[in-house]
Amino acid sequence: MFKINSLLKKAKELQKTIVFPEAENSDRVLQAVEIILKKKIAKVILLGNAKNILQKSKKLKNAVIIDPQNSELMPEFIERLVELRKHKGVDKLKATELLKNNFYFASMLVEMGYADGYLGGAETPTADVLRPALQIIKTREGLKTASSCFMIVGTKKLNIGQNNVIFVADCALNINPNAEQLKDIVFATINTAQKFSDIQPKVAMLSFSSFGSGGDNDPDIVKIRQAINLVRQENKDLLIDGEMQLDCSIIPSVAKLKAKKSKVAGNANVLIFPDLNSGNIGYKLIERFGKLQAIGVIMQGFNKPINDLSRGCNVKDIVVMCAITAIQANY
């Protein structure tokens, strides 16, 4: 049975260093960092003006605080950023300006090995959290597409999936992924699922249609089937099927009616949405009406771990996401 406390325990064993770019501007982040340090879940670097941060929390006086505006690391970071982005016209002047942004500075801390990952988004739109990472940290070899997922955890009253956890993607990044991008999202989500659970991934490609019930010529159905074929070409043993409706993917009795021959239908534990509209709406319906915990946003496919908080997150969410970021850094 999956338990969130297992994530905190594992992170504590690893003692990775996580950067918080919003430390100066978010009381929730500071409250979470107090817990993280007290429980020794991770080491932390806070970005911002030390005086302003310590005025808000005296408990952080022993924390590492770096102000990008006057950091001694700036010359080294400017040189590296110019090297990485000169093909886009970034010179020393432009690099200096970019690195005054906490998320660019955080990306460089991770890129240069001063930290293991960064976590932000409590006060910042997703695009601003991810843009520096896409430019500096970039996607890992073999994947062209960065993506995101949520870990959905069941309750004592409602056990879900295998081991009481399922993974849903992409819910935060790719607006209308093509077949190749969907393939990348599948492999990245499987990778995430295997990092954080003991499940055998069974992937359902979700749709308004189940195995042709919505017709065979709709462009969205064609795209999903193309993605499945691409996945199977790379891993013929992977359990993946679709297109299928949500109830067909997770309810055995419905699967018997709609997909008798499928090895995935009725027992899926990795759900891949066809686009961002359905993914974002879907996970929020699960979380708000289903009253299940949606842990995320867990970013996937980057060379090094960076994660994006929901702006509706609470202090507990930030603590758990810090642990997830630390665990990602171990792979």
C-alpha positions in Angstrom: 0.0 0.0 0.0 1.5 3.3 -1.1 2.0 5.9 1.7 3.1 9.5 1.4 5.3 9.1 4.5 7.4 6.7 2.5 8.4 9.6 0.2 9.4 11.8 3.2 11.5 9.0 4.7 13.3 8.3 1.4 14.1 11.9 0.8 15.4 12.2 4.4 17.8 9.4 3.6 19.1 11.1 0.4 19.7 14.6 1.9 19.6 16.3 -1.5 19.8 20.1 -1.8 16.6 21.8 -3.2 16.4 25.5 -4.2 13.3 27.6 -3.4 13.2 30.6 -5.8 10.1 32.1 -4.1 11.4 32.2 -0.6 11.2 36.0 -0.2 7.7 36.2 -1.7 5.7 33.3 -0.2 4.8 32.7 3.4 3.6 29.2 2.5 7.1 28.4 1.1 8.8 29.6 4.3 6.4 27.7 6.5 7.1 24.5 4.4 10.9 25.1 4.5 10.7 25.3 8.3 9.2 21.9 8.4 11.6 20.5 5.8 14.6 21.7 7.9 13.1 20.6 11.2 12.4 17.1 9.9 15.6 17.0 7.8 13.8 16.0 4.7 16.3 17.9 2.5 18.9 20.6 2.5 17.7 23.9 1.1 18.8 27.0 -0.6 16.5 30.0 -0.4 16.7 32.8 -3.0 16.1 36.4 -2.1 17.1 39.1 0.3 18.3 37.5 3.5 17.1 40.4 5.7 13.6 40.2 4.2 13.4 36.5 4.6 14.6 36.4 8.2 12.2 39.1 9.2 9.4 36.7 8.2 10.9 33.6 9.8 13.5 33.6 12.6 13.6 29.8 12.4 15.5 30.0 9.1 18.6 31.8 10.5 20.7 28.7 9.8 19.4 28.2 6.2 21.5 28.9 3.2 20.2 32.1 1.6 21.5 33.5 -1.7 20.5 36.9 -3.1 21.0 36.7 -6.9 21.3 40.4 -7.1 24.8 40.3 -5.4 25.9 36.7 -5.5 29.6 35.9 -5.9 28.4 33.1 -8.2 27.2 35.6 -10.8 30.3 35.8 -13.0 30.5 32.0 -13.3 26.8 31.8 -14.1 27.0 34.6 -16.7 29.8 32.9 -18.6 27.9 29.5 -18.6 24.6 31.1 -19.6 26.2 32.9 -22.5 27.8 29.6 -23.6 24.4 27.8 -23.5 22.3 30.5 -25.1 24.7 32.4 -27.5 23.0 30.7 -30.5 19.9 32.6 -29.3 21.7 36.0 -29.2 22.4 36.0 -25.4 25.5 38.0 -24.6 26.9 39.0 -21.2 24.6 41.9 -20.8 21.5 39.8 -21.5 22.7 37.0 -19.4 23.3 39.4 -16.5 19.7 40.6 -16.8 18.2 37.1 -17.0 20.1 35.9 -13.9 18.5 38.6 -11.8 15.4 36.5 -12.2 15.3 33.9 -9.4 14.2 31.0 -11.6 17.0 31.6 -14.1 19.4 31.7 -11.1 17.9 28.6 -9.6 18.2 26.8 -13.0 21.9 27.7 -13.1 22.5 26.5 -9.5 21.1 23.1 -10.6 22.9 23.1 -14.0 26.2 23.9 -12.3 25.8 21.3 -9.5 25.4 23.7 -6.6 21.9 22.2 -6.0 20.1 19.0 -7.0 16.8 20.5 -8.1 14.4 23.4 -7.7 10.8 23.8 -6.7 8.6 26.8 -7.4 5.2 27.9 -8.6 3.4 28.8 -5.4 3.3 32.4 -6.5 4.5 32.1 -10.1 2.7 31.0 -13.4 3.9 27.7 -14.8 5.4 29.3 -17.9 7.7 31.4 -15.8 8.7 28.5 -13.6 9.5 26.2 -16.6 11.0 28.6 -19.2 14.5 28.9 -17.6 14.7 25.1 -17.1 13.7 24.4 -20.7 16.5 26.8 -21.9 19.2 25.8 -19.4 18.6 22.3 -18.0 16.8 21.0 -21.1 15.3 17.5 -21.7 17.2 14.3 -21.2 18.6 12.2 -24.0 16.0 10.2 -25.9 13.1 12.6 -25.1 12.3 15.7 -27.1 9.3 16.6 -25.0 9.2 17.7 -21.4 5.9 16.9 -19.7 4.1 16.7 -16.3 2.1 14.3 -14.3 0.2 14.0 -11.0 0.3 11.2 -8.6 -3.2 10.4 -7.4 -3.3 8.7 -4.0 -6.3 6.8 -2.7 -7.8 6.8 0.8 -8.8 4.2 3.3 -12.4 4.5 2.0 -11.5 4.5 -1.7 -8.6 2.3 -2.8 -7.5 3.1 -6.4 -5.4 1.3 -8.9 -2.6 -1.1 -8.0 -1.1 -0.2 -4.6 -3.6 2.6 -4.1 -1.9 5.0 -6.5 -2.3 6.0 -10.2 -0.4 8.5 -12.4 -2.1 10.9 -14.8 -0.5 13.0 -17.5 0.0 15.5 -19.1 -1.9 18.0 -16.9 0.2 21.1 -17.0 2.4 21.6 -20.0 1.6 20.4 -23.5 -1.5 22.0 -24.9 -2.2 19.7 -27.9 0.6 17.0 -28.1 1.1 15.2 -31.4 1.6 11.4 -31.6 5.4 11.7 -31.1 4.9 14.0 -28.1 2.3 11.6 -26.6 4.8 8.8 -27.0 7.4 10.8 -25.0 4.7 11.6 -22.4 4.0 7.9 -22.0 7.6 6.9 -21.5 8.2 9.8 -19.1 5.2 9.0 -17.0 6.1 5.3 -16.8 9.6 6.4 -15.6 8.0 8.6 -12.9 5.6 5.8 -11.8 8.5 3.4 -11.4 10.5 5.9 -9.3 7.7 6.5 -6.9 5.8 3.2 -6.6 6.1 -0.5 -7.0 3.3 -0.8 -9.7 3.6 -2.6 -13.0 2.7 0.2 -15.4 -0.5 -0.4 -17.3 -1.1 2.5 -19.6 -4.5 3.6 -20.9 -4.6 6.2 -23.7 -7.8 8.1 -22.8 -10.4 9.4 -25.2 -14.1 10.0 -25.7 -14.1 6.7 -27.6 -13.3 3.1 -26.7 -11.7 1.0 -29.4 -13.6 2.6 -32.3 -16.9 3.4 -30.6 -16.4 7.1 -31.6 -15.5 6.2 -35.2 -12.1 5.5 -36.8 -11.5 8.6 -38.7 -11.6 11.3 -36.1 -8.2 13.1 -36.0 -7.9 12.8 -32.2 -8.5 9.0 -32.3 -6.0 8.6 -35.2 -3.4 10.6 -33.2 -3.8 8.3 -30.1 -3.5 5.1 -32.2 -0.4 6.5 -33.9 1.1 7.2 -30.5 0.4 3.7 -29.3 2.1 2.3 -32.4 5.1 4.4 -31.8 5.3 3.3 -28.1 5.0 -0.4 -29.2 7.8 0.1 -31.8 10.2 1.1 -29.0 8.9 -1.4 -26.3 6.7 -4.2 -27.6 6.3 -5.7 -24.1 4.8 -2.6 -22.5 1.2 -2.9 -21.4 -0.5 0.0 -23.3 -3.9 0.1 -24.9 -6.5 2.4 -26.3 -8.1 4.5 -27.3 -10.5 4.1 -24.3 -12.9 6.0 -22.2 -12.0 6.7 -18.5 -14.6 4.2 -17.1 -13.3 1.5 -19.5 -9.8 2.1 -18.3 -10.3 1.7 -14.5 -13.6 -0.2 -13.9 -13.4 -4.0 -14.6 -17.1 -4.4 -15.1 -17.1 -1.7 -17.8 -14.0 -3.1 -19.4 -15.7 -6.5 -19.8 -18.4 -4.9 -21.9 -16.2 -2.6 -24.0 -12.8 -4.2 -24.2 -12.9 -8.0 -23.3 -9.5 -8.7 -24.9 -7.6 -5.8 -23.5 -4.9 -6.5 -20.9 -5.0 -3.0 -19.7 -8.7 -2.0 -19.7 -10.3 -2.1 -16.2 -6.9 -2.1 -14.4 -5.0 0.9 -15.8 -2.7 2.7 -13.4 -1.1 5.2 -15.8 -3.7 7.4 -17.5 -2.6 9.5 -20.5 -4.9 12.4 -21.5 -5.0 13.4 -25.2 -4.6 17.1 -24.6 -4.1 19.7 -21.8 -7.7 20.7 -21.7 -8.8 17.2 -20.7 -5.8 16.6 -18.5 -6.0 19.7 -16.4 -9.8 19.5 -16.0 -9.6 15.8 -15.3 -7.1 15.9 -12.5 -8.9 18.8 -10.8 -12.2 16.9 -11.0 -10.5 13.9 -9.4 -9.0 16.0 -6.6 -12.0 18.3 -5.8 -15.0 16.0 -6.3 -13.2 12.7 -5.7 -11.5 14.2 -2.6 -8.3 12.3 -3.5 -4.9 13.8 -3.1 -3.3 14.9 -6.3 0.5 15.3 -5.7 2.2 17.5 -8.3 2.9 19.1 -10.6 5.6 16.5 -11.1 7.7 17.6 -14.1 9.2 14.9 -16.3 11.8 14.5 -19.0 14.3 17.1 -17.8 18.0 16.4 -17.4 17.8 17.4 -13.7 14.7 17.7 -11.4 12.7 20.9 -11.4 9.1 21.0 -10.3 6.1 23.3 -10.5 3.7 23.8 -7.6 0.1 24.6 -8.1 -0.7 28.1 -7.0 -3.5 26.5 -5.0 -1.0 24.4 -3.0 -0.8 24.3 0.8 2.2 23.9 3.1 1.9 20.1 3.2 1.9 20.0 -0.6 5.1 21.9 -0.7 6.8 19.6 1.8 5.8 16.5 -0.2 6.9 18.1 -3.5 10.2 18.9 -2.0 10.6 15.2 -1.1 9.6 14.2 -4.7 12.2 16.6 -6.1 14.9 15.1 -3.9 14.0 11.6 -4.9 14.1 12.5 -8.6 17.6 13.7 -8.1 18.6 10.2 -7.1 18.0 8.8 -10.6 
